[in-house]
């Protein structure tokens, strides 16, 4: 699976499609790194964005669960 690189490994930004139709790029909304908007890069960006959504949901559920446990 193709992996899009950020400027640093801890970046948790989302990939956005930007630019004019003939010069489309994929840009991270946090670290601003860009990649060509090839079909492979676009699919990798979609996969990474969905993974981020699921990880944030799981983290929120875990935090809620930990917060509700008696000490």
C-alpha positions as CSV (number, residue, x, y, z in Angstrom):
1,X,0.0,0.0,0.0
2,X,1.3,3.5,-0.9
3,X,1.9,5.7,2.0
4,X,1.9,9.5,1.8
5,X,4.6,11.2,3.8
6,X,4.1,14.2,6.1
7,X,6.9,16.6,7.1
8,X,7.1,14.8,10.4
9,X,5.9,11.4,11.6
10,X,3.7,12.7,14.3
11,X,1.5,14.8,12.0
12,X,-2.2,14.0,12.2
13,X,-3.5,16.3,9.4
14,X,-6.0,15.4,6.8
15,X,-5.3,15.2,3.1
16,X,-7.1,17.7,0.9
17,X,-7.3,18.0,-2.9
18,X,-6.2,21.5,-4.0
19,X,-5.4,23.4,-7.1
20,X,-6.7,23.9,-10.6
21,X,-8.0,20.9,-12.5
22,X,-4.9,20.5,-14.6
23,X,-2.5,21.0,-11.6
24,X,-4.2,19.1,-8.8
25,X,-2.2,18.4,-5.7
26,X,-2.9,16.7,-2.4
27,X,-2.0,18.8,0.6
28,X,-1.9,18.1,4.3
29,X,-4.0,20.6,6.2
30,X,-1.6,20.6,9.1
31,X,2.0,20.3,7.9
32,X,1.2,21.6,4.3
33,X,3.3,19.0,2.5
34,X,2.1,18.3,-1.0
35,X,2.0,15.4,-3.4
36,X,0.9,15.0,-7.0
37,X,-2.7,14.1,-7.2
38,X,-2.1,10.8,-9.1
39,X,-4.9,8.2,-8.8
40,X,-2.6,6.2,-6.5
41,X,-1.9,9.2,-4.2
42,X,-5.6,10.1,-4.2
43,X,-6.6,6.6,-3.0
44,X,-3.8,6.6,-0.4
45,X,-5.1,10.0,0.9
46,X,-8.7,8.7,1.2
47,X,-7.4,5.6,3.0
48,X,-5.3,7.6,5.4
49,X,-8.2,10.1,6.1
50,X,-10.6,7.3,6.9
51,X,-8.0,5.6,9.2
52,X,-7.6,8.9,11.0
53,X,-11.4,9.3,11.5
54,X,-11.6,5.8,12.9
55,X,-8.6,6.3,15.2
56,X,-10.0,9.6,16.6
57,X,-13.4,7.8,17.2
58,X,-11.7,4.9,19.0
59,X,-9.5,7.3,21.1
60,X,-12.7,9.2,22.1
61,X,-14.5,6.0,23.1
62,X,-11.4,4.8,25.0
63,X,-11.2,8.2,26.9
64,X,-14.9,8.1,27.7
65,X,-14.5,4.5,28.9
66,X,-11.5,5.3,31.1
67,X,-13.3,8.4,32.5
68,X,-16.3,6.3,33.6
69,X,-14.3,3.7,35.5
70,X,-14.2,3.9,39.3
71,X,-10.8,4.5,40.7
